C-alpha cells in the first residue's frame, strides 16, 4: 500500500511551478477507437516528486468556507497545521481517514492533533480499507491523486495529482464523502469519468482495450487476473505495451507472464525513484485516453477498497503521463534480469538452462545502438544466435549467427539495431549444441 519511510524533507515548502504543472480542460464522452468511454475534464496535472506538495498547502490555505478530504495516510505536519489553522479561522474542515489494515497506528497522531483544533475527523469503517486520496475545496475544486500525504515519502515517490472542476464530478465526490463520513454504506456517486472502487475493474479494462498503437502503464502492484489478461491481449494484438514498476518478488511471476506475452516490462531497483503512481495511458502523446487514481492493480484494491480515480482525454494529461512513464522506463531493467523468471518465446525460456546461461545482455536498446549478448556454455561449443524483431521478421544484422565458445566456455555476439527498426519487444534465441533458450528485450 505504501513504501517504507525515507528521510523527511523540509517542513516549509514553497509552491514550485515546473513544466510538470500544466493547465487545460476537455470534457465529454468522446469516441475513442470506436467505443465511447465517459471522461472527466482536468484543468491541471501535477507530477511528483518534481513539483513538491506546495500545491496542496496553497489549495488548503485558499479555502474560504469548507474543506473535505479522504486520505489513506496523513503524516504531514505542514498539512495538519494548515487544516488546524483553517478550522480555527472558521472554515468547516471534514476529513475521513483510513482505519483498516495499519490505518489506526498510521493516522492516530494526526487524528488527535486535528480533533484538538476543531477539525471534524472521521475514522473510516474498520472493515474496509479507504485507500483514496482526494481533497475538495469550497465544493468548487477537487484534487485527486495517487500519492499519500506522508511528508517523508514526497521526495522519493513517483505520483500524480489532477485538478477537477466539473460540477457533476464535484457533486458526486461530495455526496460520496458525506456518506462515507456518516458510514451509511451507500455506494459512491457516479459522474463522467470518475472511477470508484469497489467495482472499478471493468472501467480500467475498458481503457486498456482502447489502445491501438501504444499502452503505457505504471502501478505499485500487479495482482489482478483481469488487468493482466487485458495487458497481454493488447500486446498480442500488436500494441506496444510498456509496464513500469518497482522491482518486487511479489509481482515477479505476473510480470514474467506479461513479458512472455510480448509486454515490455521495466522494473526499477529500490535505489531508484519508487513507482507509487497508478496510471494507464492508451495511445498517448498525440491524443489518447488516460486513467489516473488511487487504484492498485490488485483484486483487493479494485473490488474491495474505497478508491478514487478518473479517466480523461485532456491532452496535457495524456502527454505529461506519457512523457513521465517513458522516462521512468529508461531507469529500469527487463524483468528477466537480476534473477527474474524467463518468458517463453520459441525454445526453453529463462536466463539459464542445463549447459547454457546468459551472463550479459542489454534488455533495452535504442534504435541505431549496438546490443551485446554473452553466454556461458561448454568449452569450444558451437553456438548460434537469432533475433526476431518486433515486426516478426528475423534480423539480418552483421554480428549475429554462428560463434564458437572460448576454451573457458564463453560465447558473445555484438550487433547493431537498425535505425529504422520498429520499436517494441524483440526476442533473442541462442542455441549451443542441444541447449536452447530465448530472452525478450525492448527496442526503443
TINUPA-112674 format. One record per residue (C-alpha): x, y, z; residue in one letter. Coordinates in Angstrom, 2 decimals. Layout:
<rs>
R        u        v        w  marke
R        X        Y        Z      A
...
</rs>
This chain:
<rs>
R        u        v        w  marke
R     0.00     0.00     0.00      X
R     2.87     2.38     0.74      X
R     6.63     2.33     0.78      X
R     8.81     2.46     3.85      X
R     9.71     5.82     5.34      X
R    12.53     7.93     3.92      X
R    14.23    10.96     5.48      X
R    11.66    13.77     5.85      X
R    12.03    16.86     3.76      X
R    11.85    20.48     4.84      X
R     8.58    21.22     6.56      X
R     8.09    24.60     4.89      X
R     7.66    24.24     1.16      X
R     7.01    26.90    -1.45      X
R     4.71    26.39    -4.37      X
R     7.01    25.03    -7.05      X
R     5.94    25.66   -10.61      X
R     7.51    23.40   -13.19      X
R     6.68    22.04   -16.59      X
R     5.04    19.20   -14.72      X
R     2.25    21.53   -13.60      X
R     0.14    22.42   -16.59      X
R    -3.32    23.71   -17.37      X
R    -6.01    22.71   -19.85      X
R    -9.54    21.41   -19.99      X
R   -11.52    18.88   -22.03      X
R   -14.78    17.18   -21.19      X
R   -17.45    14.91   -22.58      X
R   -17.52    11.25   -23.51      X
R   -15.52    11.02   -26.75      X
R   -15.41     8.10   -29.10      X
R   -12.01     6.50   -28.63      X
R   -11.13     3.78   -31.15      X
R   -14.82     3.34   -31.88      X
R   -16.08     2.96   -28.31      X
R   -17.39     5.65   -26.01      X
R   -15.87     5.87   -22.53      X
R   -17.08     8.60   -20.15      X
R   -14.30    11.05   -19.29      X
R   -13.80    13.90   -16.87      X
R   -12.34    17.34   -17.59      X
R    -9.00    18.06   -15.97      X
R    -7.64    21.58   -15.61      X
R    -4.21    20.73   -14.20      X
R    -1.81    17.84   -13.69      X
R     0.93    17.78   -11.05      X
R     3.88    15.38   -11.19      X
R     5.69    14.20    -8.08      X
R     8.34    14.38    -6.81      X
R     9.16    17.12    -9.34      X
R     6.57    19.64    -8.15      X
R     6.57    19.10    -4.41      X
R     3.43    19.33    -2.29      X
R     3.27    23.11    -2.09      X
R     0.22    22.91    -4.36      X
R    -1.71    21.13    -1.60      X
R    -0.64    23.68     1.01      X
R    -1.78    26.53    -1.22      X
R    -5.09    24.87    -2.02      X
R    -5.93    24.26     1.64      X
R    -4.87    27.76     2.69      X
R    -7.09    29.22    -0.04      X
R   -10.30    27.69     1.37      X
R   -12.96    30.24     2.30      X
R   -15.73    28.10     3.78      X
R   -15.17    24.34     3.59      X
R   -12.52    21.63     3.15      X
R   -13.45    17.99     2.64      X
R   -10.93    15.19     2.23      X
R   -10.42    11.45     2.38      X
R    -6.93    10.05     2.82      X
R    -5.30     6.66     3.31      X
R    -2.47     8.20     5.32      X
R    -1.92    11.64     6.82      X
R     1.53    12.22     8.32      X
R     2.44    15.67     7.12      X
R     2.88    18.27     9.90      X
R     2.51    21.16     7.45      X
R    -0.82    19.92     6.09      X
R    -2.06    19.13     9.60      X
R    -1.18    22.62    10.84      X
R    -2.86    24.27     7.86      X
R    -6.04    22.26     8.44      X
R    -5.99    23.21    12.12      X
R    -5.42    26.88    11.33      X
R    -8.22    26.95     8.77      X
R   -10.60    25.33    11.26      X
R    -9.60    27.82    13.95      X
R   -10.43    30.62    11.49      X
R   -13.94    29.32    10.88      X
R   -13.51    27.08     7.85      X
R   -15.55    23.87     8.19      X
R   -12.96    21.10     7.82      X
R   -14.12    17.47     7.40      X
R   -11.56    14.69     6.97      X
R   -12.09    10.93     6.61      X
R    -9.04     8.81     7.47      X
R    -8.44     5.12     6.91      X
R    -8.65     2.84     9.96      X
R    -8.27    -0.61     8.38      X
R    -5.03    -2.52     7.81      X
R    -2.48    -0.28     9.59      X
R    -4.64     2.82     9.49      X
R    -5.13     3.23    13.23      X
R    -1.42     3.20    14.01      X
R    -0.52     5.36    10.99      X
R    -3.18     8.04    11.48      X
R    -3.84     8.28    15.22      X
R    -1.37    11.12    15.80      X
R    -2.98    13.22    13.06      X
R    -6.47    12.48    14.39      X
R    -5.55    13.56    17.90      X
R    -3.95    16.78    16.70      X
R    -6.77    17.71    14.32      X
R    -9.53    16.96    16.80      X
R    -7.86    19.28    19.31      X
R    -8.18    22.08    16.73      X
R   -11.89    21.76    15.87      X
R   -11.40    19.64    12.73      X
R   -14.18    17.13    12.10      X
R   -12.24    13.87    11.73      X
R   -13.99    10.60    10.99      X
R   -12.43     7.15    11.09      X
R   -13.47     5.15     8.02      X
R   -15.13     1.79     8.72      X
R   -12.58    -0.63    10.15      X
R   -13.74    -3.41     7.84      X
R   -12.80    -1.64     4.60      X
R    -9.53    -0.07     3.51      X
R   -10.05     3.55     2.49      X
R    -7.15     3.98     0.08      X
R    -8.42     7.04    -1.82      X
R    -6.51    10.35    -1.78      X
R    -8.56    13.46    -2.53      X
R    -9.49    16.89    -1.22      X
R   -12.36    19.20    -2.18      X
R   -12.05    22.94    -1.56      X
R   -15.22    25.06    -1.14      X
R   -17.20    22.49    -3.15      X
R   -15.69    24.07    -6.26      X
R   -12.45    22.20    -7.00      X
R   -11.25    18.66    -6.34      X
R    -7.66    17.42    -6.08      X
R    -7.47    13.71    -6.91      X
R    -4.17    11.87    -6.59      X
R    -2.13     8.72    -6.41      X
R     0.07     9.89    -3.51      X
R    -0.36     9.64     0.24      X
R     0.08    12.73     2.43      X
R     3.22    11.37     4.07      X
R     5.96    14.01     4.07      X
R     8.81    11.52     4.39      X
R     7.82     9.89     1.09      X
R     7.43    13.03    -1.01      X
R    10.99    13.31    -2.31      X
R    11.33     9.73    -3.50      X
R     7.99     8.54    -4.92      X
R     6.53     8.89    -8.39      X
R     2.96    10.14    -8.07      X
R     0.44    12.26    -9.94      X
R    -2.38    14.60    -8.94      X
R    -5.05    16.20   -11.12      X
R    -7.47    19.09   -10.60      X
R   -11.14    18.55   -11.49      X
R   -13.58    21.49   -11.51      X
R   -16.51    19.79   -13.25      X
R   -19.73    20.50   -11.27      X
R   -21.12    16.99   -11.80      X
R   -17.93    15.38   -10.54      X
R   -17.82    17.69    -7.53      X
R   -21.40    16.85    -6.56      X
R   -20.65    13.14    -6.86      X
R   -17.48    13.38    -4.78      X
R   -19.15    15.49    -2.10      X
R   -22.12    13.11    -1.93      X
R   -19.76    10.19    -1.50      X
R   -17.52    11.78     1.11      X
R   -20.55    12.85     3.17      X
R   -21.98     9.32     3.02      X
R   -18.59     7.88     3.94      X
R   -18.32    10.32     6.84      X
R   -21.71     9.15     8.08      X
R   -20.84     5.47     7.43      X
R   -24.08     4.94     5.52      X
R   -22.64     2.17     3.35      X
R   -24.10     3.88     0.27      X
R   -22.23     3.12    -2.99      X
R   -20.19     6.00    -4.46      X
R   -22.00     8.50    -6.68      X
R   -21.02     8.23   -10.35      X
R   -20.28    11.11   -12.71      X
R   -18.48    11.42   -16.04      X
R   -15.10     9.68   -15.85      X
R   -14.86     9.22   -12.08      X
R   -13.56     5.75   -11.22      X
R   -14.65     4.49    -7.81      X
R   -13.80     1.28    -6.06      X
R   -15.20    -1.18    -5.16      X
R   -16.08    -2.24    -8.69      X
R   -13.56    -0.42   -10.90      X
R   -12.02    -3.36   -12.77      X
R   -14.27    -3.11   -15.83      X
R   -13.51     0.60   -16.32      X
R    -9.75     0.03   -16.27      X
R   -10.01    -2.95   -18.61      X
R   -12.05    -0.76   -20.97      X
R    -9.27     1.85   -21.09      X
R    -6.69    -0.84   -21.84      X
R    -8.92    -2.22   -24.59      X
R    -8.89     1.19   -26.34      X
R    -5.20     1.02   -27.16      X
R    -4.38     0.50   -30.82      X
R    -0.71     1.54   -31.01      X
R     0.79     2.14   -27.55      X
R    -0.10     1.45   -23.94      X
R     1.90     2.92   -21.06      X
R     1.32     1.67   -17.51      X
R     2.73     2.42   -14.06      X
R     1.47     0.77   -10.89      X
R     2.65    -0.28    -7.46      X
R     1.08    -3.76    -7.59      X
R     0.29    -6.41   -10.19      X
R    -2.12    -8.98    -8.83      X
R    -5.35    -8.96   -10.82      X
R    -6.15   -11.54   -13.48      X
R    -8.46    -9.27   -15.50      X
R    -5.89    -6.46   -15.75      X
R    -3.05    -8.85   -16.59      X
R    -5.16   -10.57   -19.24      X
R    -6.12    -7.23   -20.81      X
R    -2.48    -6.13   -20.97      X
R    -1.41    -9.44   -22.53      X
R    -4.25    -9.28   -25.06      X
R    -3.20    -5.77   -26.07      X
R     0.37    -6.92   -26.70      X
R    -0.80    -9.91   -28.72      X
R    -2.92    -7.71   -31.00      X
R     0.15    -5.63   -31.84      X
R     0.01    -2.83   -29.28      X
R     3.39    -1.77   -27.91      X
R     2.69    -2.25   -24.18      X
R     5.12    -0.91   -21.57      X
R     4.68    -1.66   -17.85      X
R     6.90     0.15   -15.34      X
R     7.09    -0.89   -11.68      X
R     9.50    -1.04    -8.78      X
R    11.10    -4.47    -8.55      X
R     9.45    -6.80    -6.02      X
R     9.36   -10.57    -5.75      X
R     5.63   -10.26    -5.08      X
R     4.98    -9.47    -8.75      X
R     7.75   -11.44   -10.49      X
R     5.51   -14.25   -11.70      X
R     2.87   -11.87   -13.07      X
R     5.43    -9.65   -14.76      X
R     7.25   -12.62   -16.27      X
R     3.96   -13.84   -17.74      X
R     3.35   -10.39   -19.22      X
R     6.84   -10.37   -20.72      X
R     6.11   -13.77   -22.22      X
R     3.04   -12.30   -23.91      X
R     5.15    -9.57   -25.52      X
R     4.77    -6.80   -22.94      X
R     7.84    -4.64   -22.37      X
R     8.31    -4.82   -18.60      X
R    10.70    -2.41   -16.92      X
R    11.45    -2.83   -13.22      X
R    13.29    -0.21   -11.19      X
R    15.65    -1.06    -8.33      X
R    14.82     0.06    -4.80      X
R    17.56     2.68    -5.07      X
R    15.67     4.47    -7.87      X
R    12.51     6.51    -7.64      X
R     9.69     4.41    -6.15      X
R     6.80     3.80    -8.53      X
R     3.75     4.55    -6.39      X
R     1.71     6.02    -9.28      X
R    -1.30     4.22   -10.72      X
R    -1.77     5.28   -14.36      X
R    -2.81     3.85   -17.71      X
R    -2.24     5.82   -20.92      X
R    -3.65     4.41   -24.17      X
R    -2.36     5.83   -27.47      X
R    -0.97     8.85   -25.60      X
R     1.39    11.52   -26.83      X
R    -0.86    12.67   -29.67      X
R    -4.35    12.43   -28.22      X
R    -5.27     9.25   -26.38      X
R    -7.03     8.49   -23.12      X
R    -5.64     8.13   -19.61      X
R    -6.64     6.77   -16.22      X
R    -5.08     8.15   -13.04      X
R    -6.09     7.39    -9.46      X
R    -5.51     5.53    -6.22      X
R    -6.34     2.06    -7.58      X
R    -3.57    -0.53    -7.45      X
R    -3.77    -3.45    -9.85      X
R    -4.85    -5.93    -7.20      X
R    -8.24    -7.55    -6.76      X
R    -8.43    -6.21    -3.22      X
R    -7.90    -2.64    -4.38      X
R   -10.26    -2.81    -7.35      X
R   -13.09    -4.79    -5.80      X
R   -12.98    -4.16    -2.03      X
R   -11.24    -0.90    -1.13      X
R   -12.62     2.62    -1.30      X
R   -10.60     4.17    -4.13      X
R   -10.99     7.16    -6.44      X
R    -9.51     7.97    -9.82      X
R   -10.66     9.38   -13.12      X
R   -10.45     8.85   -16.87      X
R    -9.63    11.84   -19.07      X
R    -8.70    12.78   -22.63      X
R    -7.05    16.07   -21.66      X
R    -4.04    16.34   -24.00      X
R    -1.97    17.89   -21.23      X
R    -2.62    14.88   -19.01      X
R    -2.00    12.28   -21.70      X
R     1.17    13.94   -22.99      X
R     2.57    14.52   -19.50      X
R     1.85    10.98   -18.30      X
R     3.30     9.51   -21.49      X
R     6.50    11.54   -21.11      X
R     6.98    10.62   -17.46      X
R     6.29     6.88   -17.89      X
R     8.70     6.66   -20.82      X
R    11.34     8.49   -18.79      X
R    10.86     6.15   -15.83      X
R    11.07     3.13   -18.14      X
R    14.58     4.16   -19.14      X
R    15.64     3.87   -15.49      X
R    14.60     0.23   -15.26      X
R    15.79    -3.14   -16.45      X
R    13.98    -6.06   -18.01      X
R    12.05    -8.44   -15.82      X
R    14.35   -11.25   -16.98      X
R    17.36    -9.65   -15.33      X
R    18.57    -9.95   -11.73      X
R    17.18   -13.40   -11.21      X
R    13.77   -12.72   -12.74      X
R    11.89   -15.59   -14.29      X
R    12.09   -16.05   -18.03      X
R     9.42   -15.76   -20.70      X
R     8.63   -18.37   -23.30      X
R     9.31   -17.46   -26.90      X
R    10.32   -20.37   -29.09      X
R    12.66   -22.60   -27.12      X
R    13.44   -23.07   -23.48      X
R    12.70   -19.93   -21.53      X
R    14.65   -18.15   -18.83      X
R    18.17   -16.90   -18.33      X
R    19.64   -20.37   -17.90      X
R    19.08   -23.99   -18.93      X
R    21.26   -27.00   -18.38      X
R    24.56   -26.35   -20.13      X
R    23.68   -22.76   -21.14      X
R    23.29   -19.48   -19.21      X
R    23.09   -15.84   -20.25      X
R    25.79   -13.86   -18.43      X
R    25.39   -10.45   -20.07      X
R    22.53    -8.95   -22.06      X
R    21.07    -5.46   -22.58      X
R    17.35    -5.84   -22.06      X
R    16.57    -2.41   -23.54      X
R    18.32    -0.86   -26.51      X
R    17.73     2.19   -28.68      X
R    17.44     2.01   -32.44      X
R    20.82     2.67   -34.05      X
R    22.72     1.39   -30.99      X
R    24.73    -1.81   -30.51      X
R    23.47    -4.68   -28.35      X
R    25.58    -7.44   -26.81      X
R    24.74   -10.91   -25.54      X
R    27.15   -13.29   -23.80      X
R    26.54   -16.84   -22.63      X
R    28.33   -19.43   -20.53      X
R    28.34   -22.89   -22.07      X
R    30.63   -25.85   -22.71      X
R    34.20   -25.05   -23.74      X
R    34.61   -24.68   -27.53      X
R    30.87   -25.29   -28.08      X
R    29.35   -24.28   -31.41      X
R    26.62   -21.70   -30.82      X
R    24.13   -19.73   -32.88      X
R    22.14   -16.55   -32.16      X
R    18.98   -15.42   -33.96      X
R    17.00   -12.25   -33.24      X
R    13.32   -11.92   -34.10      X
R    12.35    -8.26   -34.45      X
R     9.07    -6.70   -33.20      X
R     7.83    -6.86   -36.81      X
R     8.13   -10.66   -36.70      X
R    11.00   -10.75   -39.19      X
R    14.39   -12.26   -38.41      X
R    17.22    -9.72   -38.11      X
R    20.00    -9.93   -40.65      X
R    22.39    -7.66   -38.74      X
R    26.09    -8.36   -39.03      X
R    27.37    -9.97   -35.83      X
R    24.52   -12.43   -35.38      X
R    24.69   -16.08   -36.38      X
R    27.39   -18.60   -35.53      X
R    30.02   -18.27   -32.82      X
R    32.39   -20.67   -31.09      X
R    32.73   -20.59   -27.34      X
R    36.18   -19.96   -25.91      X
R    38.14   -22.56   -24.00      X
R    36.56   -21.04   -20.91      X
R    33.07   -21.68   -22.29      X
R    32.11   -18.07   -23.17      X
R    30.40   -17.09   -26.43      X
R    29.50   -13.50   -27.29      X
R    27.75   -11.54   -30.04      X
R    27.58    -7.82   -30.76      X
R    25.21    -6.42   -33.39      X
R    23.63    -3.15   -34.42      X
R    19.94    -2.39   -34.07      X
R    18.87    -0.79   -37.34      X
R    17.83     2.85   -37.08      X
R    14.59     2.09   -38.97      X
R    13.68    -0.94   -36.82      X
R    10.13    -0.80   -35.47      X
R    10.16    -0.28   -31.68      X
R     8.71    -2.99   -29.45      X
R     9.62    -6.36   -27.99      X
R    12.23    -8.45   -29.81      X
R    13.41   -11.97   -28.97      X
R    16.98   -13.27   -28.89      X
R    17.26   -17.06   -29.26      X
R    20.62   -18.69   -28.62      X
R    21.47   -22.37   -29.11      X
R    24.69   -24.13   -28.14      X
R    24.59   -27.80   -29.07      X
R    21.25   -29.16   -27.83      X
R    20.77   -26.40   -25.21      X
R    18.50   -23.58   -26.33      X
R    16.94   -20.56   -24.63      X
R    15.21   -17.31   -25.54      X
R    15.01   -13.91   -23.89      X
R    12.90   -10.90   -24.79      X
R    14.34    -7.41   -24.99      X
R    12.97    -3.98   -25.76      X
R    13.85    -1.86   -28.78      X
R    13.04     1.80   -28.14      X
</rs>
